Structure formats: C-alpha cells, structure tokens
Amino acid sequence: MSIDEARSAIVRGEIRPLELVIALFERIDALEERVGAYVSLTRENALSRARQAEDDLKQNAGKALTGIPLAIKDNICTEGIKTTCSSKILENFIPPYESSVTQRLKSEGYILIGKTNLDEFAMGSSTENSAFGLTKNPWDFERVPGGSSGGSAAAVASDECIAALGSDTGGSIRQPAAFCGVVGLKPTYGRVSRYGLVAFASSLDQIGPITKNVRDSAILMNIISGHDPYDSTSADMPASDFTSGLGQEIKGLKIGIPKEYFIEGLDKEVENSVKEAIKKLESLGGIPVEISLPHTEYAVAAYYILATSEASSNLARYDGVKYGLRSDGEDLIDMYMRTRDEGFGAEVKRRIILGTYALSSGYYDAYYKKAQQVRTLIKEDFEKAFENVDVIVTPTTPTPAFKIGEKIEDPLQMYLTDIFTLSVNLAGVPGISIPCGFTSRNLPVGLQIIGKHFDEESILKVAYAYEQATDWHKKKPNI
Amino acid sequence: MEIEHVALLARLKLSEKEKNLFSGQVGGVIDYIDKLNELDTKEIEPTAHVFPVKNVFRKDKSRPSLPREKALQNAPRKDGKYYRVPKIIE
C-alpha cells in the first residue's frame, strides 16, 4: 500500500491507523527474519501514535501523514529513540534531539515504525558493512539490497513499511532503490535540511524519500524540503509543490542521453531495459538527444578523495568522551585509539585512513585540491549539458543486484558499482531512480533521471509519465 | 603510504593484520585515484561546495539549549556535572 492509497483508505474510514500499524507489524514479524531491513523496531511508540492518530481524525485534525507508518534510516536522529548508524561506536546512542526532517514528518502526523539498516555510517554499496547484520534483497535473498540505504529500500520493496527515508552521498538512495525495484530520490544539495543527519561527507550528503511510486516521492518531498535555520547549507528557496507537475505531458521535452554511461561493463540486460525505457519516453513525446559528460570516468576517483577526506574530519568527533563507546587506555591518545579501533568497522577505518592520508601534510594539493578541481569539471559538464536538454536519463547502476559476499573483499570493485550515481552528488543536482524492467533472473533494473539544480519538478514529471505508461512499479517480490 | 603514521594521525590503533590489509587495499585505491593526473587542472578553480556558500549570520541572541542532564546522558564516563576523561596534564 502506498502513502496515497493508505491516506485515502484512512480518510474514507476503510482502515483505521491502529489496524494498519498492527497489520504492518504482523508482516514485519513474518518476514523480518529473512529480509533483515530493520536495526530496531519502535512497536510501542507506533501503537500509541496510532491511537493518537485516531483521536486526531475523530476531531477532524488529520494532516498529510496522519496514521501513515514510515521507516527511517538509522543515521537520522530521532529524539529518545536509539540511532546507531549501524556502528558499534553508536550502539547505545539515544539522540537528545530530533532531526529536522523527522520533526517535519511528526508535525504532519507520521508514525515511526522502525529504524532501518545501513552500511556503517552510510559507507558502502551493499549494506554488508553493518555492525548489526545483513539485509537481504527481497527479490533474491542471496543478493544484496544495495546500499547504503539498503534497509530502507528492502523495507519498502517487501511492504514492511509504507515508505521510508534514506540518505544519499554517492548513490545511497538511488542504487538500493534500483536493486530493490522501488523509487528513490536524491534532492538537489541544499533542498532538504541535514540537521540531525549523522554527517558522513557534508558537501555531498542529502536526505530523500524511498517510496513505492513517484507520487509518494513528491508527497514526502513536499513535507521534508525547505529552508532550515539549523542547517546553514540549506537553500533559502521558495517552497515548491512537487506534485503539481505530475500528470503533465512531456511532449517536446529534451532528454539527454550521455554516451559515457553506455560503456563496456554495462550489463546487457540493464542496457536493453534502459534503451526500451528511452523509446517509451520518446513515444510519450520526449525528444532524445545524445549528449556528452566527458569527465564521467574521473568521478569515482574524485569522489573517493573528497568523500573520505570529509569523513575523516567528520568522524573525528567519535573520541569516547561525549557519547558512544569508550575503551580504556594508558593515556588520552591511547584511549582515543583503542576506542576508535574497537568502535569502527573495516570499511570505516579504510575510508578514514584514505581521507586522513589525502589531507595530510604534503599530499593535500596532489589529492584533495586536485579532486576539488575535477569536481568543478564534472559540475561544468552538467551545466553545459543542461543548456541543451531538460533532463538526463541513464541506467542507475551498471549491473543488477550482486551476490552477498561477491565484492566485499575488494573495496575498489565495490566503489565502481556507484559509477553512474556519484557524479550527481559531485554536481549537486537532483536524481531519481525508478523501476524500468527486470532481468531474466527477475531482478529489478533502475532508470536514473537527472535534473537541473532545484528542478525536481521536471524529473518527477518525467518519472511519473513513464510510471503511468508502464507496470514495473506494480510488480512485487514473491516472498 | 606509511600506514602507521597515517593511523596515528587518524587516532586508530590498528592490529598488524589490519595494517597489512589496509595498506594493500588503500594503496590499490590510491593507484586508481592517480588517474586524476591525466587531467590538466592548472587553470581550474576548486569546488568545495556546489553553491557559493557565504557566511550565514544570525543575531547573537541566547536561545534554549540542551539541558546539562540531556547533554551528559550519552556520556560513557561522567562525574556529576562533568565528562570524565583520562588525565591530560601531568
């Protein structure tokens, strides 16, 4: 059930919020052992919020999300509710404040049902880097759900929630959405407040919705976007109604197809699905235009310098003093070093080491500054392309979901799985992944639609037009 | 890359096994990253933030802040009103 459907059913009195929450927990209890989408469930809290929702509805005080159960990625702070980042170092961390996005959802009456699994501190592409267990892909339990928002995507795909929030630093919403056959939107940098999102790479991180369809994505965007004085990088832009473009024609819209995204290593079945999707958009009146984003091949290298550098600085706060794990040591430095050795997992350590190295004396210009200059080139690629086209369409990932364990021993191979999503974060533009087909093994394929800065409306419009003309989003995993 | 030096800078106590594993893996990633040197960027301005972020000012007015108990609630070691840390000054 989508937000839109649940909302209508609640308003018409066909289902009560309490019934909906109980039914969801029954489904979670039946599936969770196999899927593993959640780090923690907030059952009691959800039941009492559902009762509150029923009272509000009786008094005609229903809001946009009254009675709607959502899941939140466990790197988004929820006051009084454990927020672990799937890390041992924050295993018992209970935030003393609420993130701005969940505060906004609360004001609209949402019901939190649980916190979803992720790669530790959102560092990974498969959710295998969680300290609290694996999440499985609902379409094939031997495969990863993608990452880092793998728990949120798997929860949405397996109907263990109505919709969810994730976060995206290099593809962490779009890639798991593609692997799990759901809709994932990374907003323009600055569109959604990062206050209360545990920082990974502050110049790249954005929170966004993972949903069952495009309309739900727009509904959640309407609630979570907008300027926030608590985040100085949040953009002071007028509020948009992201649902207003849904249902509009895409006739005459220019759709850029970057040749650098159709390369060796792109899975044949993924390529075929995406090419079919482009034909479908053409049949709806869109005009495909071949374009070039010439610096695409440098995105992975630039990203892994910038993201790890920012991470090495952001994660310096885990010092065993103010919150989190503390391991005793012989002196202060030894205490820091033992705490961080015991608290962080392998991938987080690798990234801190790479980032610390890149920022260390003598290497700064060769790595960090160089990567920032390449970031300029990548951003300019998009600006030039958008002089001639309205949106850009690509595959979200080069392959469908891979097997658990397949890439975990080889960090570079894992990093290369994000090759089609990273540039979007480096350029700060918005991107959405929607289902556009299945492989012969019945694994979902994702279509990425990229827009201009602050033009989420266009990508939602194109995504909705495509969704209305196809049935991919209606297919469910057989679990 | 001198892994021990970098690990000390990063305040990470690594086991011998981790040192070997990570210097190989991170070394491989750095070799890949050297790809960036194919590009001539002499004349290119670096991008730290996609939008020109300027200082964001607000009035210097006191506002409600976290009460002390809440700020201390997650501390692994505390003593009444304070965080407890290992001895720093001899």
Chai-1 contact restraints between the chains, C-beta under 6 A:
chainA,res_idxA,chainB,res_idxB,connection_type,confidence,min_distance_angstrom,max_distance_angstrom,comment,restraint_id
A,F93,B,N74,contact,1.0,0.0,6.0,A-B,restraint_1
A,P96,B,L66,contact,1.0,0.0,6.0,A-B,restraint_2
A,P96,B,K70,contact,1.0,0.0,6.0,A-B,restraint_3
A,Y189,B,V50,contact,1.0,0.0,6.0,A-B,restraint_4
A,S203,B,H49,contact,1.0,0.0,6.0,A-B,restraint_5
A,S232,B,V56,contact,1.0,0.0,6.0,A-B,restraint_6
A,A301,B,I33,contact,1.0,0.0,6.0,A-B,restraint_7
A,A301,B,K35,contact,1.0,0.0,6.0,A-B,restraint_8
A,A301,B,L36,contact,1.0,0.0,6.0,A-B,restraint_9
A,V321,B,Y83,contact,1.0,0.0,6.0,A-B,restraint_10
A,V321,B,V85,contact,1.0,0.0,6.0,A-B,restraint_11
A,Y323,B,N74,contact,1.0,0.0,6.0,A-B,restraint_12
A,R326,B,P76,contact,1.0,0.0,6.0,A-B,restraint_13
A,D331,B,P86,contact,1.0,0.0,6.0,A-B,restraint_14
A,L332,B,P86,contact,1.0,0.0,6.0,A-B,restraint_15
A,L332,B,I88,contact,1.0,0.0,6.0,A-B,restraint_16
A,M335,B,P86,contact,1.0,0.0,6.0,A-B,restraint_17
A,Y336,B,R11,contact,1.0,0.0,6.0,A-B,restraint_18
A,M337,B,R11,contact,1.0,0.0,6.0,A-B,restraint_19
A,M337,B,K13,contact,1.0,0.0,6.0,A-B,restraint_20
A,R338,B,K13,contact,1.0,0.0,6.0,A-B,restraint_21
A,R340,B,R11,contact,1.0,0.0,6.0,A-B,restraint_22
A,R340,B,L12,contact,1.0,0.0,6.0,A-B,restraint_23
A,D341,B,L12,contact,1.0,0.0,6.0,A-B,restraint_24
A,D341,B,K13,contact,1.0,0.0,6.0,A-B,restraint_25
A,K349,B,L12,contact,1.0,0.0,6.0,A-B,restraint_26
A,R350,B,F22,contact,1.0,0.0,6.0,A-B,restraint_27
A,R350,B,V26,contact,1.0,0.0,6.0,A-B,restraint_28
A,I352,B,A10,contact,1.0,0.0,6.0,A-B,restraint_29
A,I353,B,V6,contact,1.0,0.0,6.0,A-B,restraint_30
A,I353,B,F22,contact,1.0,0.0,6.0,A-B,restraint_31
A,I353,B,V26,contact,1.0,0.0,6.0,A-B,restraint_32
A,L354,B,V26,contact,1.0,0.0,6.0,A-B,restraint_33
A,T356,B,V6,contact,1.0,0.0,6.0,A-B,restraint_34
A,T356,B,L9,contact,1.0,0.0,6.0,A-B,restraint_35
A,T356,B,A10,contact,1.0,0.0,6.0,A-B,restraint_36
A,Y357,B,M1,contact,1.0,0.0,6.0,A-B,restraint_37
A,Y357,B,V6,contact,1.0,0.0,6.0,A-B,restraint_38
A,K369,B,P46,contact,1.0,0.0,6.0,A-B,restraint_39
A,K370,B,L36,contact,1.0,0.0,6.0,A-B,restraint_40
A,Q372,B,P46,contact,1.0,0.0,6.0,A-B,restraint_41
A,Q372,B,T47,contact,1.0,0.0,6.0,A-B,restraint_42
A,Q373,B,T41,contact,1.0,0.0,6.0,A-B,restraint_43
A,Q373,B,I44,contact,1.0,0.0,6.0,A-B,restraint_44
A,Q373,B,P46,contact,1.0,0.0,6.0,A-B,restraint_45
A,V374,B,L36,contact,1.0,0.0,6.0,A-B,restraint_46
A,R375,B,T47,contact,1.0,0.0,6.0,A-B,restraint_47
A,T376,B,I44,contact,1.0,0.0,6.0,A-B,restraint_48
A,T376,B,E45,contact,1.0,0.0,6.0,A-B,restraint_49
A,T376,B,T47,contact,1.0,0.0,6.0,A-B,restraint_50
A,K379,B,T47,contact,1.0,0.0,6.0,A-B,restraint_51
A,P411,B,Q25,contact,1.0,0.0,6.0,A-B,restraint_52
A,L412,B,G28,contact,1.0,0.0,6.0,A-B,restraint_53
A,L412,B,V29,contact,1.0,0.0,6.0,A-B,restraint_54
A,L412,B,Y32,contact,1.0,0.0,6.0,A-B,restraint_55
A,G428,B,V50,contact,1.0,0.0,6.0,A-B,restraint_56
